[in-house]
């Protein structure tokens, strides 16, 4: 029997970035795209939920303070109640300091304070979480 191997196409992992600051969105779009990720940008919880329902997501990068009447904590509650979404790793990237008890119970794998990390630190954390979750 002849063993034919078909070249595998590398599947880009999809990162949902939920951030209301267009400058921050554009920074992470550029940096994470260069790493080979497909990026979906949203700026409200409602748009993020809509995006999740339309396509698969491998990781969520979430700001806590968002416009539209719902914040990042509301989003975390929504996804934790949904079996389809509750195991998607979430990295919080916010100016708010961490509330460990809340974040750990809501599936947050890392909490980064914007003022304390560089964009390269965020990319490194994303790579670490993606690599860990794909093993």
Secondary structure, DSSP 8 states (H G I E B T S, - for coil): -------------EEEEE-S-HHHHHHHHHHHHHTT-EEEEESBHHHHHHHHHHS--SEEEE-SS-BSS--HHHHHHHHHT-TTTTTSEEEEEESS---HHHHHHTTEEEEEEGGG--HHHHHHHHHHHHHHHT-
